[in-house]
């Protein structure tokens, strides 16, 4: 009788463990998908911001370039054309970021860094562990309790 009960309990325990493992896997998959969607939304916002900024900066660049060119011609001072060069570089950078291949080049460089220079990505004191987080949490609770007294 005890053997049959033990066998049944073992089977139920095994089913429960499999169920818990399945649920943990589903939860992790959902979390990964959610984090990826948040990353995609943040990147879309950054690209949209770049495009919006480009509209304003492009207008500023055009008006400034036109004004500086007209001023240089009227006053016969070619030095007035000098600011167009750095403004042109900024404009080209913003244009590349908003509509060009900037993001693709950045992604390739990041992949290269992760592959060949992963030591640069190490966190100070290493990756946080459950124990280090718990130690900090207990220390904070102990300090808060001490300060309340």
C-alpha positions as CSV (number, residue, x, y, z in Angstrom):
1,X,0.0,0.0,0.0
2,X,2.8,2.4,1.0
3,X,4.7,1.6,-2.2
4,X,1.7,2.4,-4.4
5,X,1.2,5.7,-2.6
6,X,4.9,6.6,-2.9
7,X,4.9,5.7,-6.6
8,X,1.8,7.9,-7.2
9,X,3.4,10.8,-5.3
10,X,6.6,10.5,-7.2
11,X,4.6,10.6,-10.5
12,X,2.7,13.7,-9.3
13,X,5.9,15.4,-8.2
14,X,7.5,14.7,-11.6
15,X,4.5,16.1,-13.4
16,X,4.5,19.2,-11.2
17,X,8.2,19.8,-11.8
18,X,7.7,19.5,-15.6
19,X,4.8,21.9,-15.3
20,X,6.9,24.4,-13.4
21,X,9.7,24.1,-15.9
22,X,7.3,24.7,-18.7
23,X,5.9,27.7,-17.0
24,X,9.3,29.1,-16.3
25,X,10.3,28.7,-19.9
26,X,7.1,30.4,-21.1
27,X,7.7,33.3,-18.7
28,X,11.3,33.7,-19.9
29,X,10.2,33.6,-23.6
30,X,7.6,36.3,-22.8
31,X,10.1,38.4,-21.0
32,X,12.6,38.2,-23.8
33,X,10.0,39.1,-26.4
34,X,8.8,42.1,-24.2
35,X,12.4,43.4,-23.8
36,X,13.0,43.1,-27.5
37,X,9.8,45.0,-28.3
38,X,10.8,47.7,-25.9
39,X,14.3,47.9,-27.5
40,X,12.7,48.2,-31.0
41,X,10.3,50.9,-29.8
42,X,13.2,52.9,-28.2
43,X,15.3,52.6,-31.4
44,X,12.3,53.7,-33.5
45,X,11.9,56.7,-31.2
46,X,15.6,57.6,-31.6
47,X,15.4,57.3,-35.4
48,X,12.2,59.4,-35.4
49,X,13.9,62.0,-33.2
50,X,16.9,62.1,-35.6
51,X,14.5,62.7,-38.5
52,X,12.6,65.4,-36.7
53,X,15.9,67.1,-35.6
54,X,17.2,66.9,-39.2
55,X,14.2,68.9,-40.4
56,X,15.0,71.8,-38.1
57,X,18.8,71.6,-38.5
58,X,18.4,71.3,-42.3
59,X,16.4,74.4,-42.4
60,X,18.9,76.2,-40.2
61,X,21.8,74.9,-42.3
62,X,20.1,76.0,-45.6
63,X,19.3,79.5,-44.3
64,X,22.7,79.9,-42.7
65,X,24.6,78.7,-45.8
66,X,22.5,81.0,-48.1
67,X,23.1,84.0,-45.8
68,X,26.8,83.4,-45.4
69,X,27.2,82.9,-49.1
70,X,25.3,86.1,-50.0
71,X,27.3,88.0,-47.3
72,X,30.6,86.6,-48.6
73,X,29.8,87.7,-52.1
74,X,28.5,91.1,-51.2
75,X,31.3,92.0,-48.8
76,X,33.9,90.1,-50.8
77,X,35.1,88.2,-47.7
78,X,35.6,84.5,-48.4
79,X,36.2,84.0,-44.7
80,X,32.4,84.2,-44.1
81,X,32.1,80.8,-45.8
82,X,34.2,79.1,-43.1
83,X,31.2,78.2,-40.8
84,X,29.6,76.2,-43.6
85,X,32.2,73.5,-43.4
86,X,31.6,72.4,-39.8
87,X,27.8,72.9,-40.2
88,X,28.0,70.7,-43.3
89,X,29.7,67.9,-41.3
90,X,27.0,68.1,-38.7
91,X,24.3,68.1,-41.4
92,X,25.9,65.1,-43.1
93,X,26.1,63.2,-39.8
94,X,22.4,63.9,-38.9
95,X,21.4,62.9,-42.5
96,X,23.3,59.6,-42.2
97,X,21.8,59.0,-38.7
98,X,18.2,59.7,-39.9
99,X,18.2,58.1,-43.3
100,X,21.6,56.5,-44.0
101,X,23.4,53.4,-43.0
102,X,24.6,54.8,-39.7
103,X,22.6,52.3,-37.6
104,X,23.9,49.3,-39.7
105,X,27.5,50.4,-39.3
106,X,27.0,50.9,-35.6
107,X,25.4,47.4,-35.2
108,X,28.3,45.8,-37.1
109,X,30.9,47.7,-34.9
110,X,29.0,46.6,-31.8
111,X,29.0,43.0,-32.9
112,X,32.7,43.2,-33.7
113,X,33.4,44.6,-30.2
114,X,31.4,41.9,-28.6
115,X,33.2,39.2,-30.5
116,X,36.8,40.4,-30.3
117,X,36.9,42.9,-27.4
118,X,34.5,41.4,-24.9
119,X,36.8,42.2,-22.0
120,X,35.9,45.9,-22.5
121,X,32.3,45.0,-21.6
122,X,33.0,43.6,-18.2
123,X,31.2,45.3,-15.3
124,X,33.3,46.6,-12.4
125,X,33.2,43.9,-9.6
126,X,31.7,41.5,-12.2
127,X,28.2,40.5,-13.0
128,X,25.8,41.0,-10.1
129,X,24.8,37.7,-8.4
130,X,21.8,36.8,-6.3
131,X,24.0,36.7,-3.3
132,X,25.5,40.2,-3.9
133,X,22.0,41.7,-4.5
134,X,20.7,40.0,-1.3
135,X,23.7,41.3,0.7
136,X,23.1,44.8,-0.5
137,X,19.3,44.5,0.2
138,X,20.0,43.2,3.8
139,X,22.6,46.0,4.4
140,X,20.0,48.6,3.3
141,X,17.3,47.1,5.5
142,X,19.7,47.0,8.4
143,X,20.7,50.6,7.9
144,X,17.1,51.7,7.6
145,X,16.2,49.8,10.8
146,X,19.2,51.4,12.5
147,X,18.3,54.9,11.4
148,X,14.7,54.5,12.6
149,X,15.8,53.9,16.2
